[in-house]
C-alpha cells in the first residue's frame, strides 16, 4: 500500500513536469541548452519550429502517460 502511495506522489510530480513541458516548450529548450553548456556541450536546434512542436508533443505524452499511471495506481490501491 505504501508503494502505491509513493508512486502516486511521484506521478503527481511528473504530471507537473509534463504540464510544464507542454505549456512552456521554449523555456524547456532553454533549460536543456543551459544544462548541456554546463557539461561542455553546445546544442542548437536546426529548426526551432520543429523543436517547439516536438517538445510540446513530448510534454503531452508525459502528461497522458502519467495520468494513466495515476489511475492505475488508484485502482491497485482500491483493490488492497
Secondary structure, DSSP 4 states (H G I P E B T S, - for coil): -HHHHHHHHHHHHHHHHHHHHHH-HHHHHHHHHHHHHHTT-----S-HHHHHHHHHHHHHHHHHHHHHHHHHHHHHHHH-
